[in-house]
Amino acid sequence: MVRPAQERVLLIGDVGRQLQAALLQAMPAAQVRSVDTLFEGIALLGMEQFTTVLTAAEPLERRPEAAVQTLRELGGEARLILFGQPSLEPLSRKMLRFGCDDYLVTPLQADEIKQVLGRPPIRGVHVSAPAEAEMTDSGSASAMQQSLPWIELFLETLWQHPHDPTTALLERINEVIGPALRLEACPEAPSAPNGQKVVSCPLHHASGGRMLHLTLPQDEDTNSARHLLSQLVSLVDKVQALQERQLGLQRLAVTDELTGLYNSRYFRLAVSRLLEKAQVMRFPVTLLMFDLDDFKRYNDEYGHAVGDQVLKQTAALMKRCCREHDVVGRLGGDEFAVVFWEKEGPRLPRNAKPGQPVAPAPPPKSVVQIIERFQKLIASQTIEGLGPRGTGVLTVSGGLAQFPYDGRSLDELLSAADKGMRNAKKGGKDNLVLIGGNLPAGDRYAPHEDRT
């Protein structure tokens, strides 16, 4: 087929004719035929010759390979260029392998259209093809788009930085594309230095409305920069989606499904590590074990749904009473455990001499106050499903043991606290028994006593 001397463009799927206006501004002498549907475009290609076919990417999404092949066969030597919003960029990039020459990311300016239509076709080029990377000048957006080791960067950040792969990925990309280009993720576009400009695109999986911003030289090809940025957005989105999924799986692995507290397995692991730290840094750790008095009665009289509600309410109240760094877990059934520790580190006596061994401080009085506050709260709660008798019926009994006085391992502390909890039950329930430490063994604290 002989190409016409005058530029003739077939425009398919340009809703609102916005692309047509920019196209005529960029190429005033071009003859532009605009149709709304892919079917109309295919019919027109069978009757007329065009130098360029500009088609929306979205209608080709269902059968991209077959659609591109049809347009290619009917269009002959006409260059085939796709256009679409940034979210369609992965689809457009895929269709380059099926025979498209290029693609545009909308919205577009006239100079961007002129740049794309003014360069030779790149039909069949894959953005990661190493042969193409060798043919381009390093440092430009178009070169980076073709040469960046996407797969290597993606896998490296997920493997080496599982807790914050997005930040690590941005740092690694900047190492590769700098110093001419700079990538940032933030809600607002950064100020562009003199001689530079900023191209932005929203991140789909980002919280707080974060966007990805690419700072580049003013004379850089804006359309190539948008292609690069769209590809980077897709990569960062995948990393963030995988991170969210990983965090979700981690939460499922360490939390109790009913109450949302740490499950028994993770509680034991976390506290064992904390005790190792306490052994080295010499600070006290206080363990509370408690359960609900006569909990079986709620299940027997009101059903397990009400029993579950009691457990969830108990867990929420204990979390409300504890400090953020305290470790709260459900050991099983209606049995719970809490570990209190001093995040600020060990409290040393004023007369301590350098190098002199220092005994851990006694159990902080605030722990007892926290537990008493919890007992008062739970005794005043209204439990849904219990009817008029649902107010003020819950009480708990517990035992309190401290590292290293009552045990140097988690099992020893749990055994001591469990002994205190059983003594509290024997003493009439709704009690707290402290074991060992600087307090007399078996010293019992009832929740409503005045200790001033």
C-alpha positions as CSV (number, residue, x, y, z in Angstrom):
1,M,0.0,0.0,0.0
2,V,1.3,3.5,-0.9
3,R,1.2,6.0,1.9
4,P,-0.7,9.2,1.1
5,A,1.4,12.3,0.9
6,Q,-0.8,14.2,3.3
7,E,-1.1,13.1,6.9
8,R,-4.5,11.4,7.3
9,V,-5.5,10.3,10.8
10,L,-8.3,8.0,11.9
11,L,-9.4,8.7,15.4
12,I,-11.4,6.0,17.2
13,G,-13.3,6.4,20.5
14,D,-12.4,10.0,21.2
15,V,-15.3,10.8,23.5
16,G,-15.8,14.6,23.8
17,R,-13.4,15.2,20.9
18,Q,-10.7,16.4,23.3
19,L,-7.9,14.5,21.6
20,Q,-9.1,15.7,18.2
21,A,-8.8,19.3,19.2
22,A,-5.2,18.8,20.5
23,L,-4.4,16.8,17.4
24,L,-5.5,19.6,15.0
25,Q,-3.6,22.1,17.1
26,A,-0.4,20.0,16.8
27,M,-0.9,19.2,13.1
28,P,-3.2,21.8,11.5
29,A,-2.7,20.4,8.0
30,A,-3.7,16.9,8.9
31,Q,-7.0,15.4,7.7
32,V,-8.7,13.8,10.8
33,R,-11.6,11.4,10.6
34,S,-13.2,10.7,14.0
35,V,-15.6,7.8,14.8
36,D,-17.0,6.7,18.1
37,T,-16.8,3.0,18.0
38,L,-14.2,0.4,17.1
39,F,-16.6,-1.3,14.7
40,E,-17.0,2.0,12.7
41,G,-13.2,2.4,12.7
42,I,-12.7,-1.1,11.3
43,A,-15.3,-0.5,8.6
44,L,-13.6,2.8,7.6
45,L,-10.2,1.2,7.4
46,G,-11.5,-1.2,4.9
47,M,-12.5,1.6,2.6
48,E,-9.9,4.4,3.0
49,Q,-6.1,4.8,3.5
50,F,-4.7,6.5,6.6
51,T,-1.2,7.3,7.7
52,T,-2.0,7.0,11.5
53,V,-4.7,5.2,13.4
54,L,-5.3,6.6,17.0
55,T,-7.6,4.3,18.9
56,A,-8.8,4.3,22.5
57,A,-7.3,1.4,24.4
58,E,-10.3,0.5,26.5
59,P,-12.5,-1.0,23.7
60,L,-9.6,-3.3,22.9
61,E,-9.4,-4.7,26.4
62,R,-11.6,-7.8,25.9
63,R,-9.6,-9.3,23.1
64,P,-6.5,-7.1,22.7
65,E,-4.4,-9.4,20.5
66,A,-7.2,-10.1,18.0
67,A,-8.2,-6.4,17.9
68,V,-4.7,-5.1,17.3
69,Q,-4.2,-7.8,14.6
70,T,-7.3,-6.7,12.8
71,L,-6.4,-3.0,12.9
72,R,-2.9,-3.8,11.7
73,E,-4.1,-5.9,8.8
74,L,-6.7,-3.3,7.6
75,G,-4.5,-0.3,8.3
76,G,-1.6,-1.6,6.2
77,E,1.4,0.7,6.7
78,A,-0.5,3.1,9.0
79,R,1.1,3.6,12.4
80,L,-1.2,2.3,15.2
81,I,-1.2,4.4,18.4
82,L,-3.3,3.8,21.5
83,F,-4.5,6.4,23.9
84,G,-6.1,6.2,27.3
85,Q,-6.0,7.3,31.0
86,P,-3.1,6.3,33.2
87,S,-4.9,3.2,34.6
88,L,-4.9,1.7,31.1
89,E,-1.2,2.1,30.7
90,P,-0.4,-1.5,31.6
91,L,-2.9,-2.7,28.9
92,S,-1.4,-0.3,26.4
93,R,2.1,-1.5,27.2
94,K,1.0,-5.1,26.7
95,M,-0.5,-4.3,23.3
96,L,2.9,-3.0,22.1
97,R,3.9,-6.7,21.9
98,F,0.9,-7.4,19.8
99,G,1.8,-4.9,17.1
100,C,1.0,-1.4,18.2
101,D,3.6,1.3,17.5
102,D,3.1,3.5,20.5
103,Y,0.6,4.7,23.1
104,L,-0.4,8.1,24.6
105,V,-1.4,8.7,28.2
106,T,-4.3,11.2,28.4
107,P,-4.9,14.1,29.0
108,L,-2.5,15.3,26.3
109,Q,-1.1,18.6,25.1
110,A,-0.4,19.5,21.4
111,D,3.3,19.3,21.8
112,E,3.2,15.8,23.2
113,I,1.2,14.6,20.2
114,K,3.7,16.3,17.8
115,Q,6.6,14.5,19.6
116,V,5.0,11.1,19.4
117,L,3.8,11.4,15.8
118,G,7.1,12.9,14.8
119,R,9.3,9.9,15.9
120,P,9.6,6.6,13.9
121,P,7.4,3.6,14.9
122,I,8.6,1.4,17.7
123,R,6.4,-1.5,16.8
124,G,6.8,-4.6,18.9
125,V,9.3,-2.9,21.4
126,H,9.0,-4.3,24.9
127,V,9.9,-1.7,27.6
128,S,12.3,-4.1,29.3
129,A,14.1,-5.3,26.2
130,P,17.8,-5.0,26.8
131,A,18.6,-4.5,23.1
132,E,16.6,-1.4,23.1
133,A,18.2,-0.1,26.3
134,E,21.6,-0.2,24.6
135,M,20.3,2.0,21.7
136,T,19.2,4.9,23.9
137,D,21.0,7.7,25.7
138,S,21.1,7.1,29.5
139,G,19.5,9.6,31.9
140,S,16.4,10.4,29.9
141,A,12.9,9.3,30.8
142,S,12.5,7.3,27.6
143,A,15.8,5.5,28.2
144,M,14.9,4.7,31.8
145,Q,11.6,3.4,30.7
146,Q,13.3,0.8,28.5
147,S,16.3,0.0,30.7
148,L,15.2,-0.1,34.3
149,P,15.6,-3.6,35.8
150,W,11.9,-3.7,37.0
151,I,11.8,-7.3,38.1
152,E,15.1,-7.1,40.0
153,L,14.1,-3.9,41.9
154,F,10.7,-5.4,42.7
155,L,12.0,-8.7,44.1
156,E,14.9,-7.1,45.9
157,T,12.8,-4.7,47.9
158,L,10.3,-7.3,48.9
159,W,13.0,-9.7,50.0
160,Q,15.3,-7.3,51.8
161,H,12.7,-4.8,53.2
162,P,9.5,-6.7,53.9
163,H,8.3,-4.2,56.6
164,D,8.6,-1.1,54.4
165,P,9.2,-2.2,50.8
166,T,7.7,1.0,49.3
167,T,10.2,3.3,50.8
168,A,13.1,1.0,49.9
169,L,11.8,0.7,46.3
170,L,11.7,4.5,45.9
171,E,15.2,4.8,47.2
172,R,16.5,2.1,44.8
173,I,14.7,3.6,41.8
174,N,16.2,7.0,42.6
175,E,19.6,5.5,42.8
176,V,19.1,4.1,39.2
177,I,17.4,7.1,37.6
178,G,19.3,9.9,39.3
179,P,20.6,12.5,39.3
180,A,18.7,13.8,36.3
181,L,15.4,12.4,37.5
182,R,13.9,12.3,41.0
183,L,10.9,10.2,42.2
184,E,8.8,11.1,45.3
185,A,5.6,9.8,46.9
186,C,3.6,12.4,48.8
187,P,0.1,14.1,48.7
188,E,1.3,17.3,47.0
189,A,3.7,17.8,44.1
190,P,7.1,19.1,45.3
191,S,8.4,22.5,44.0
192,A,10.3,22.1,40.8
193,P,13.8,23.6,40.8
194,N,14.8,26.1,38.1
195,G,15.0,24.3,34.7
196,Q,12.9,21.4,35.9
197,K,9.3,20.3,35.9
198,V,7.1,17.8,37.8
199,V,4.8,15.1,36.4
200,S,2.4,13.5,38.8
201,C,0.1,10.4,38.9
202,P,-2.1,9.1,41.7
203,L,-1.2,5.9,43.6
204,H,-4.2,3.5,43.7
205,H,-3.2,1.6,46.9
206,A,-1.8,4.6,48.8
207,S,-3.3,5.9,52.0
208,G,-3.7,9.7,52.6
209,G,-4.2,10.5,49.0
210,R,-0.5,10.0,48.2
211,M,0.7,10.5,44.6
212,L,3.8,9.7,42.7
213,H,5.8,12.7,41.4
214,L,8.6,12.6,38.9
215,T,10.9,15.6,38.7
216,L,12.8,15.9,35.4
217,P,14.5,18.5,33.2
218,Q,12.2,21.1,31.5
219,D,13.3,20.0,28.0
220,E,12.6,16.3,28.7
221,D,9.9,14.6,26.6
222,T,6.7,14.9,28.8
223,N,5.0,12.0,27.1
224,S,7.9,9.7,27.7
225,A,8.0,10.9,31.3
226,R,4.4,10.1,31.7
227,H,5.0,6.6,30.3
228,L,7.8,6.1,32.8
229,L,5.8,7.5,35.7
230,S,2.8,5.3,34.8
231,Q,5.0,2.3,34.8
232,L,6.5,3.3,38.1
233,V,3.0,3.8,39.6
234,S,2.1,0.2,38.5
235,L,5.2,-1.1,40.2
236,V,4.7,0.8,43.4
237,D,1.1,-0.1,43.5
238,K,2.0,-3.8,43.3
239,V,4.5,-3.5,46.1
240,Q,2.0,-1.7,48.3
241,A,-0.8,-4.3,47.5
242,L,1.6,-7.1,48.4
243,Q,2.7,-5.3,51.6
244,E,-1.0,-4.9,52.7
245,R,-1.7,-8.5,52.0
246,Q,1.4,-9.6,54.0
247,L,0.4,-7.4,56.9
248,G,-3.1,-8.9,56.8
249,L,-1.7,-12.4,56.9
250,Q,0.6,-11.4,59.7
251,R,-2.4,-10.1,61.7
252,L,-4.3,-13.3,61.1
253,A,-1.2,-15.3,62.3
254,V,-0.7,-13.5,65.6
255,T,-4.2,-12.5,66.7
256,D,-7.1,-14.3,68.3
257,E,-10.0,-14.3,65.8
258,L,-12.7,-13.6,68.3
259,T,-11.2,-10.9,70.5
260,G,-8.5,-9.4,68.4
261,L,-5.9,-9.8,71.1
262,Y,-2.7,-11.7,70.6
263,N,-3.2,-15.4,70.4
264,S,-1.5,-17.8,72.8
265,R,1.2,-18.8,70.4
266,Y,2.3,-15.2,69.6
267,F,1.9,-14.1,73.2
268,R,4.3,-16.7,74.4
269,L,6.8,-15.8,71.6
270,A,6.6,-12.0,72.3
271,V,6.9,-12.4,76.1
272,S,9.8,-14.8,75.9
273,R,11.7,-12.3,73.8
274,L,10.8,-9.5,76.2
275,L,12.1,-11.5,79.1
276,E,15.4,-12.0,77.3
277,K,15.6,-8.3,76.9
278,A,14.7,-7.7,80.5
279,Q,17.5,-10.1,81.6
280,V,20.1,-8.1,79.8
281,M,18.8,-4.6,80.6
282,R,17.6,-5.4,84.1
283,F,14.1,-4.1,84.2
284,P,11.1,-5.8,85.8
285,V,8.3,-7.5,83.9
286,T,5.0,-8.2,85.6
287,L,2.6,-10.9,84.4
288,L,-1.1,-10.9,85.1
289,M,-3.3,-14.0,84.5
290,F,-7.1,-13.7,85.0
291,D,-10.3,-15.3,83.9
292,L,-14.0,-14.5,84.2
293,D,-15.8,-15.8,87.3
294,D,-18.5,-18.4,86.5
295,F,-18.1,-17.9,82.8
296,K,-19.5,-21.3,82.0
297,R,-22.8,-20.1,83.4
298,Y,-23.2,-17.5,80.6
299,N,-22.7,-20.1,77.9
300,D,-25.1,-22.6,79.6
301,E,-27.9,-20.0,80.3
302,Y,-27.6,-17.6,77.4
303,G,-25.8,-19.5,74.6
304,H,-22.4,-19.3,73.1
305,A,-23.2,-16.1,71.1
306,V,-23.6,-14.2,74.4
307,G,-20.5,-15.9,75.8
308,D,-18.6,-14.7,72.8
309,Q,-19.9,-11.2,73.4
310,V,-18.7,-11.3,77.0
311,L,-15.2,-12.4,75.9
312,K,-15.0,-9.6,73.2
313,Q,-16.2,-7.0,75.7
314,T,-13.7,-8.2,78.3
315,A,-10.8,-8.0,75.8
316,A,-11.8,-4.5,74.7
317,L,-12.0,-3.2,78.3
318,M,-8.5,-4.7,79.2
319,K,-7.0,-3.0,76.1
320,R,-8.6,0.2,77.1
321,C,-7.0,0.0,80.6
322,C,-3.5,-1.0,79.4
323,R,-0.7,1.1,78.0
324,E,0.1,0.8,74.3
325,H,3.3,-1.1,74.8
326,D,1.9,-3.7,77.3
327,V,1.3,-7.1,75.8
328,V,-2.3,-8.4,76.0
329,G,-3.3,-11.9,74.9
330,R,-6.0,-14.6,75.1
331,L,-4.5,-17.9,76.3
332,G,-7.7,-19.9,75.6
333,G,-11.3,-20.0,76.6
334,D,-12.0,-17.2,79.2
335,E,-8.4,-17.1,80.3
336,F,-6.4,-14.0,79.5
337,A,-2.9,-12.7,80.2
338,V,-1.3,-9.3,80.3
339,V,2.4,-8.4,80.6
340,F,3.3,-5.0,82.0
341,W,6.8,-3.6,81.5
342,E,8.7,-0.4,81.8
343,K,9.3,0.9,78.2
344,E,11.6,3.7,79.6
345,G,14.0,1.1,81.0
346,P,15.1,0.1,84.5
347,R,14.7,2.4,87.4
348,L,18.0,2.5,89.3
349,P,18.4,3.5,92.9
350,R,20.0,7.0,93.5
351,N,22.9,5.5,95.4
352,A,23.9,2.9,92.7
353,K,27.6,2.9,92.0
354,P,29.1,2.3,88.5
355,G,29.6,-1.4,87.8
356,Q,27.6,-2.4,90.9
357,P,24.9,-5.1,90.3
358,V,21.5,-3.5,90.7
359,A,18.4,-5.5,91.8
360,P,15.3,-5.0,89.7
361,A,12.8,-2.5,91.1
362,P,9.7,-3.9,92.9
363,P,6.4,-4.3,91.1
364,P,5.1,-0.8,90.2
365,K,2.1,0.2,92.1
366,S,0.6,1.5,88.9
367,V,0.1,-2.1,87.7
368,V,-2.2,-2.8,90.6
369,Q,-4.1,0.4,89.9
370,I,-4.5,-0.6,86.3
371,I,-6.0,-3.9,87.2
372,E,-8.3,-2.5,89.9
373,R,-9.5,0.0,87.3
374,F,-10.2,-2.9,84.9
375,Q,-12.1,-4.8,87.6
376,K,-14.3,-1.8,88.3
377,L,-15.0,-1.2,84.6
378,I,-15.9,-4.8,83.9
379,A,-18.2,-5.0,87.0
380,S,-20.2,-2.0,85.8
381,Q,-20.7,-3.1,82.2
382,T,-24.0,-4.0,80.6
383,I,-23.8,-7.2,78.5
384,E,-26.0,-7.3,75.5
385,G,-28.2,-10.5,75.4
386,L,-28.5,-10.8,79.2
387,G,-31.6,-8.6,79.5
388,P,-32.3,-6.7,82.8
389,R,-29.8,-8.8,84.6
390,G,-27.0,-7.9,82.3
391,T,-25.6,-4.9,84.3
392,G,-22.8,-5.3,86.9
393,V,-22.7,-9.1,86.8
394,L,-19.2,-9.7,85.4
395,T,-16.2,-10.2,87.8
396,V,-12.7,-11.5,87.3
397,S,-10.1,-13.2,89.5
398,G,-6.4,-13.0,88.7
399,G,-2.9,-13.7,89.9
400,L,0.1,-11.4,89.5
401,A,3.7,-12.6,89.2
402,Q,6.9,-10.7,88.5
403,F,10.2,-11.3,86.7
404,P,12.7,-12.2,88.2
405,Y,11.3,-12.6,91.7
406,D,8.7,-15.3,90.9
407,G,10.3,-16.8,87.8
408,R,12.9,-16.3,85.2
409,S,11.1,-17.9,82.3
410,L,7.6,-17.5,80.9
411,D,6.5,-20.9,82.0
412,E,7.7,-20.2,85.6
413,L,5.8,-16.8,85.6
414,L,2.7,-18.4,84.2
415,S,2.8,-21.1,86.8
416,A,3.2,-18.6,89.6
417,A,0.4,-16.4,88.3
418,D,-1.9,-19.3,87.8
419,K,-1.3,-20.3,91.4
420,G,-2.3,-16.8,92.5
421,M,-5.4,-16.9,90.3
422,R,-6.5,-20.2,91.9
423,N,-6.0,-18.8,95.3
424,A,-8.1,-15.8,94.4
425,K,-10.9,-18.1,93.4
426,K,-10.7,-20.0,96.7
427,G,-10.8,-16.7,98.5
428,G,-14.2,-15.7,97.2
429,K,-13.5,-14.6,93.6
430,D,-13.4,-11.1,92.2
431,N,-9.9,-10.9,93.8
432,L,-6.3,-10.3,92.7
433,V,-3.4,-12.3,94.4
434,L,0.2,-11.1,94.1
435,I,2.8,-13.8,94.4
436,G,6.3,-13.1,95.8
437,G,8.2,-9.9,95.0
438,N,8.6,-7.4,97.9
439,L,5.0,-8.2,99.0
440,P,4.1,-11.0,101.4
441,A,3.2,-14.2,99.5
442,G,-0.5,-14.6,99.1
443,D,-1.2,-11.0,99.8
444,R,-4.7,-10.5,98.4
445,Y,-6.2,-7.4,96.9
446,A,-9.9,-7.0,96.5
447,P,-10.9,-4.5,93.8
448,H,-13.0,-2.1,95.9
449,E,-10.7,-1.8,99.0
450,D,-9.5,1.6,99.9
451,R,-5.6,1.4,99.9
452,T,-4.8,5.1,100.7
